[in-house]
Every structure is written in structure tokens, then in C-alpha cells.
Amino acid sequence: MPVTVVVGAQWGDEGKAKVIDLLSKDHGYVVRYQGGHNAGHTVVVGDERYALQLIPSGILYDHVVPVIANGVVVDMPTLFTEMDALERRGISCERLMVSSHAHLIFPWHQAWDALAEAGRGEAKIGTTLKGIGPAYADKARRVGLRAGDVLDPTSFAAALKERAAVENALLVASGGASIDVDAIVAQFVVFAARLAPYVRDTVSELHEALAAGHQLLLEGAQATFLDLDHGTYPYVTSSNPTAGGACVGTGLGPRDIDRIVGITKAYTTRVGAGPFPTELVGDPGGDLGDKLVDIGREFGTVTGRRRRPGWIDCVMLRQAVRLNSLTELALTKLDVFDTFESVKVCTGYRLGDSVLANYPDRMELLADVEPIYAEFPGWNRSLADIREPNDLPMEAQDFVRLIEMEVGVPIRIVGVGAERDDYLLWS
């Protein structure tokens, strides 16, 4: 299959990096197609733990060309910090390509992010304050600077100084703190010179790779229900993590894509505010939620924030299948339930006297639904050493089969531990 898309099927943090790392073995290019350094991907290799933000997970394989495509917004300080950390651990970043059309993040974007979030009072979105939204806003306003601009140092420096001066005046007029224009220009001119050797026409590169018979893996950040158009708006990100965003964010066409893999945990988490039908809150739900967070290590890779935990939700997964044309699912973190007395699967929603057939299109309705659950006894044993589906405890097999039946697409991969090789091929 020449082009595979990997997309989160929930609210993010589903373990995409581990699945991407697994699939990267068979792909020549791994391409990040949207988002910025607000997304954290973690891969565990033996005793080594790699936490990535901007660089595609495929960097850990020598044969993979990692690509930051046009749909990504790039924070150069973060990129170089990440590259330096990988190089110190023996991981070469020489193969990295950055799209000339990828927009750049600057300190004023972070200043605007903080100012906007502070102005929301108690109605905060829960943004990571990384400047992602304001950078995408500048892209839409057609005032952004792109990676390709660094290839002309003189022009870039002039444009950077002009833009920084304008943004400083606007920030001060809006009640924000001023930014040091000269310091920003001096710093980012140096960053630009370092970025220049990596800047490429990635649209042409990817099409040429495809024509040469290479297999491409397109990697989304965040997830389906954080999508700007199809997520739980306004508690969403500023780009399109759904599979449709992979085409816009890379320059590949829809007919180039053969396989679309949705990633879901065996439970659900989300970060920040917004409705969450299956959330575990209160007593005894609070105790179970704390157990999920502790065992699953549900704290943000980038922010360290505690994630909100809940049971797996097949209503939202069915919607994810529709929105992304998913061909299959990868189910991660099944092992987190190894010591649970029982586990639940949400199979539907009840709203008043009605059972909803579809995921609600209005957030006020989603906030009012009551989940309908199927409950399974726990298996009370470790799954970490299991590599064959039939070796799973029957309780775990029944759990996986129900999800597969409810969602309507096959589950191909089941994660049973934190290590790189802790998985089994289900079907």
C-alpha cells in the first residue's frame, strides 16, 4: 500500500507514535501533515524513551526520510532543541526535510496565545500556549512567514523586522506586554540560517518518491475530535487532523491514499475543557479514573497536564470511522486494564427518551447525553507477554470483539504494553 494515513480517533494521546513506529519499518517516508509543537509523541525503545514534538516518529529508523510537510506550523527553537537532543543520542537528523510552504511560529504568536486565553476567564479553551492558533490565523490572514522565506536571508530579515514591529504595536495596544523586536530579529535570523539546508519542495519530493515506488506514511498530530471543523468546537485545535487534512497538509491527492488507520486507546482521555460523555468522575468513578491515569501514565508529553479519563466510546469511534474513511483500527493500552475487576464499553447514547443513532452535532447535546454501557469482567493477569490473539484471556478477547463489532471496521493491532514490541496482530 503506497500511502498510509495514521490518525487519532479520539481526543489525542492515543499512542499514535508507537503505531507509527511499528508501521515505519515498511515505509520509506514518514510525513507529519499538520499541527505544531503542541503535540507530543512518545516511543519507548528498550530503556530509551523518545518524546517527539515536531520531528516525525520515523526518525528512529535509518531508512526513513522524515518530512515536516506544508500543513505544519514550525517553531524553530523547538525544532532545533529536538534535533540536538536526538543527535546527542546518536539519532541522525540529516535526512529531515521541511516544506518550503510550512509556516513559522514567532514569539508574538505565543504572546497572542497567552493574551487570548487570559481574556477568556473561566471559559478557557485549554490551549498549550505554544502560539499554534495565532500562527494558523496569520496563515489565513496571509501575513505569515514561511520556511521558504529563509532561503533569501536579506529579504527574510527585512520581513521579520517589519512583522515583529507591527505585532509589537498591536500587542501593546491590546493590553499585552511588549516584545523585543531587535532581539527577536537577531535570534531568528540565526535560526533561519540553520533551517535553510533542510528546506525543500516537499510536494514534489513526495510525488517523486511515490512514482519511484516508495511507501509513504502520513502522520497526524492531535486527533479527530480536536479537528477544527469536525471536533468538539470550540474545544479544538487550529488545524485538520482528520484524514482529509492529510491531503491538504502534504500536497498528495485523495486517490493516492490506500490505507487509513485510526488509533484508539482501550479507554478515552481528553485534555482541557469540553464535553466528555464517558468521563470517570466522582466516587467510585473518581477512584477508577485515578487508577487509569496512574497506570496509563496519562500526563501530557508536552505540558505535563493530567488527562481526563473515561471509558472507551464506540459512538465517537463510529463517527471517526465516517469522518476519516478508516480502513482499520489499532487499539492501544489494553494492558492498562490488567488489574481492573471490570471494564466498560459505551455502545450508545441516551438523550431524554431517545437513543441517538449518531454522534451529536451540537456540543450542548453531547454534554447532556447518558452513555449506554456494556460491562465485562476483568482478566486479572498481565498481557505484556502475549503475542497471539488466541492467547489473550477470553474476557479481553470479548472486549476487543465488541469494539470491532460496534465500530464496523477491523482491529488490526492491539497494544499490550509500553515497550516497542508489546503488541499483537489481531486480524
SVG drawing of the C-alpha trace seen along z (x, -y; Angstrom):
<svg xmlns="http://www.w3.org/2000/svg" viewBox="-39 -51 65 70">
<polyline fill="none" stroke="black" stroke-width="0.4" points="0.0,0.0 1.9,-3.1 0.3,-5.7 -1.0,-5.1 -2.5,-7.7 -2.4,-7.4 -5.0,-9.5 -6.1,-9.7 -9.7,-8.5 -10.4,-10.2 -9.2,-13.4 -5.5,-12.7 -2.9,-10.9 -4.0,-7.5 -0.5,-6.2 0.0,-7.1 3.7,-7.3 4.0,-3.6 1.9,-2.5 3.7,-4.9 7.0,-3.5 5.7,0.0 4.4,-0.8 7.6,-2.8 9.5,0.4 7.8,0.8 7.8,-2.8 10.5,-4.9 9.0,-8.3 7.2,-9.4 5.4,-12.7 3.9,-15.0 1.0,-16.8 -0.5,-19.3 -0.2,-20.7 2.9,-22.1 4.9,-21.6 1.8,-21.3 1.6,-17.6 3.8,-15.1 4.6,-11.6 6.4,-9.1 8.2,-6.0 9.8,-3.5 12.8,-1.5 14.2,0.8 15.4,-1.5 15.3,-4.6 12.3,-6.9 11.9,-9.4 9.5,-12.2 9.0,-14.0 7.0,-17.1 7.8,-18.2 10.0,-15.6 8.1,-12.6 8.4,-9.4 10.0,-7.6 13.3,-9.5 14.2,-6.5 14.7,-4.3 17.8,-4.9 16.0,-4.0 13.2,-6.5 13.1,-10.1 11.2,-12.2 9.3,-15.1 7.6,-18.1 5.1,-19.0 3.3,-22.2 0.4,-21.8 2.6,-22.1 3.5,-25.3 7.1,-25.2 8.7,-26.7 12.4,-26.8 13.7,-26.9 11.8,-23.8 12.8,-22.0 16.5,-22.6 16.3,-21.7 14.6,-18.4 17.2,-17.8 20.1,-18.5 18.7,-16.1 18.3,-13.3 21.8,-13.9 23.3,-13.6 21.6,-10.2 23.0,-9.0 19.9,-9.6 20.9,-11.5 18.6,-14.3 20.5,-14.8 17.6,-13.2 15.0,-15.6 13.1,-17.7 11.0,-20.8 8.4,-22.1 9.1,-25.5 5.4,-26.2 5.3,-25.4 4.5,-28.5 6.8,-29.6 6.0,-30.4 7.5,-33.5 7.4,-34.9 4.5,-37.2 2.3,-34.2 2.9,-32.9 2.2,-36.3 -1.1,-36.5 -2.0,-33.0 -1.5,-33.9 -3.4,-37.2 -6.4,-35.5 -6.5,-32.6 -6.3,-35.0 -9.1,-37.0 -11.4,-34.0 -11.7,-34.0 -13.4,-30.8 -14.2,-29.8 -10.6,-28.8 -10.0,-26.5 -7.1,-24.8 -4.6,-25.8 -0.9,-24.8 0.1,-28.5 2.6,-27.4 1.4,-30.0 -0.1,-27.4 -3.5,-29.1 -2.2,-32.6 0.3,-31.1 -2.5,-29.4 -4.5,-32.7 -1.7,-34.6 -1.6,-31.9 -5.3,-32.5 -4.8,-36.3 -2.0,-35.9 0.6,-37.7 2.6,-34.7 6.3,-34.0 7.1,-30.5 10.1,-28.2 10.9,-29.0 11.4,-32.7 14.6,-31.8 16.3,-30.9 16.7,-34.7 18.4,-35.9 18.2,-39.6 14.5,-39.6 13.7,-37.4 15.4,-39.7 13.6,-42.7 10.2,-41.0 10.8,-39.6 11.7,-43.1 8.6,-44.7 6.3,-41.9 7.7,-42.0 7.3,-45.8 3.7,-45.6 2.9,-42.8 4.6,-44.6 2.5,-47.7 -0.7,-45.6 0.1,-43.7 0.8,-46.8 -2.4,-48.5 -4.4,-45.3 -3.0,-45.5 -0.3,-42.9 3.4,-43.1 5.7,-44.4 8.2,-42.2 11.8,-43.0 11.8,-43.4 15.6,-43.7 16.3,-40.7 13.7,-38.6 15.2,-39.6 18.8,-38.8 17.8,-35.5 15.6,-34.3 18.0,-35.3 20.4,-32.8 17.7,-30.2 16.8,-30.9 20.3,-30.2 20.3,-26.9 16.9,-25.9 17.8,-26.7 19.6,-23.4 16.6,-21.4 14.0,-23.4 12.7,-21.5 9.9,-21.4 8.3,-18.6 5.2,-18.3 7.5,-17.4 9.7,-15.2 6.7,-13.2 5.2,-12.8 8.6,-11.7 9.0,-9.2 5.6,-7.8 6.4,-7.5 9.6,-5.7 7.7,-3.1 8.4,-4.2 5.7,-3.7 4.7,-6.8 3.3,-7.1 1.4,-10.3 1.3,-11.1 -1.3,-13.4 -1.0,-15.2 -3.8,-15.6 -6.9,-13.7 -10.3,-13.5 -12.4,-15.2 -9.9,-18.1 -10.3,-18.8 -11.2,-22.5 -14.2,-21.6 -15.4,-18.2 -14.2,-18.3 -16.0,-19.4 -15.8,-23.1 -14.6,-25.4 -12.5,-22.9 -10.5,-22.0 -7.1,-22.6 -6.4,-25.0 -5.9,-22.6 -7.4,-19.5 -6.0,-16.3 -8.6,-14.2 -7.6,-12.1 -8.8,-14.8 -6.2,-17.1 -3.5,-14.7 -4.1,-15.7 -4.1,-19.4 -1.2,-19.2 1.1,-17.3 0.0,-18.0 -0.8,-14.4 -4.2,-13.7 -7.1,-11.7 -6.6,-8.9 -3.0,-8.4 -4.2,-7.1 -4.8,-3.4 -5.0,-2.8 -6.3,-4.9 -5.5,-3.6 -7.4,-5.1 -5.7,-4.8 -7.8,-4.4 -7.0,-3.6 -8.9,-0.9 -10.3,-3.8 -10.7,-7.5 -8.9,-10.6 -9.0,-14.3 -7.1,-17.4 -8.7,-20.7 -12.3,-21.7 -15.2,-20.3 -18.0,-17.7 -16.9,-14.1 -19.8,-11.6 -17.9,-8.6 -15.7,-10.6 -15.0,-8.9 -15.8,-11.5 -17.0,-11.3 -16.9,-8.3 -16.4,-5.5 -15.7,-6.8 -13.0,-9.1 -11.1,-6.2 -11.2,-4.3 -10.2,-7.4 -7.2,-7.9 -6.2,-4.3 -6.5,-4.7 -4.3,-7.9 -1.7,-6.3 -1.3,-3.0 -1.7,-4.6 0.7,-7.4 -1.9,-9.9 0.0,-13.1 0.8,-15.3 4.1,-14.8 4.4,-18.5 2.6,-20.1 2.6,-17.5 -1.1,-18.2 -3.2,-15.4 -5.6,-14.0 -9.3,-13.4 -10.1,-9.7 -13.1,-7.7 -14.4,-4.5 -14.0,-3.8 -16.8,-5.4 -17.9,-3.5 -20.3,-6.2 -17.4,-8.6 -15.4,-5.9 -18.2,-5.2 -18.1,-8.9 -14.3,-8.8 -14.7,-5.9 -17.1,-8.0 -15.1,-11.3 -11.8,-9.6 -13.0,-6.7 -11.0,-4.5 -10.0,-1.1 -9.0,0.3 -8.2,-0.5 -5.3,0.0 -6.3,0.5 -3.6,-0.6 -3.1,-0.2 -5.3,2.8 -2.9,3.8 -3.9,0.8 -6.9,2.9 -4.9,5.8 -5.8,5.3 -9.4,4.0 -12.3,6.0 -14.5,5.0 -14.3,2.8 -17.0,0.9 -17.6,0.1 -20.0,-2.7 -22.2,-1.4 -24.8,-4.2 -26.1,-7.5 -29.5,-8.2 -30.8,-11.7 -34.0,-12.1 -36.3,-9.3 -34.4,-8.8 -31.4,-6.6 -29.2,-8.5 -28.0,-6.8 -25.3,-9.3 -22.8,-11.5 -24.5,-14.8 -23.5,-17.7 -24.1,-20.3 -21.9,-20.4 -24.8,-21.2 -26.4,-17.9 -23.2,-16.0 -22.9,-17.4 -26.4,-16.1 -26.2,-12.5 -26.2,-9.5 -23.9,-6.7 -25.2,-3.2 -22.7,-0.6 -21.8,3.0 -19.7,4.3 -17.1,7.1 -15.3,8.9 -11.6,8.1 -8.9,10.7 -6.6,10.1 -3.4,11.0 -0.6,9.3 -0.9,9.1 2.6,7.9 4.0,11.3 1.1,12.1 1.8,12.0 -1.1,14.2 -4.8,13.2 -5.9,16.6 -3.6,16.3 -5.4,13.3 -7.8,14.1 -11.3,14.7 -12.5,11.6 -10.0,9.5 -11.0,11.1 -14.6,10.4 -13.8,6.8 -11.9,6.4 -14.5,8.2 -17.3,6.0 -15.5,2.8 -14.7,4.2 -18.4,5.1 -19.7,1.8 -17.3,-0.3 -17.7,1.7 -14.1,1.8 -11.5,4.5 -9.0,4.0 -5.6,5.0 -3.2,4.1 -3.6,4.5 -1.1,2.9 -0.4,4.8 2.4,2.9 4.6,-0.2 7.6,1.3 8.2,1.0 7.3,4.7 4.4,5.0 1.7,5.6 -0.1,8.4 -1.7,8.6 -5.4,9.2 -6.8,9.8"/>
</svg>
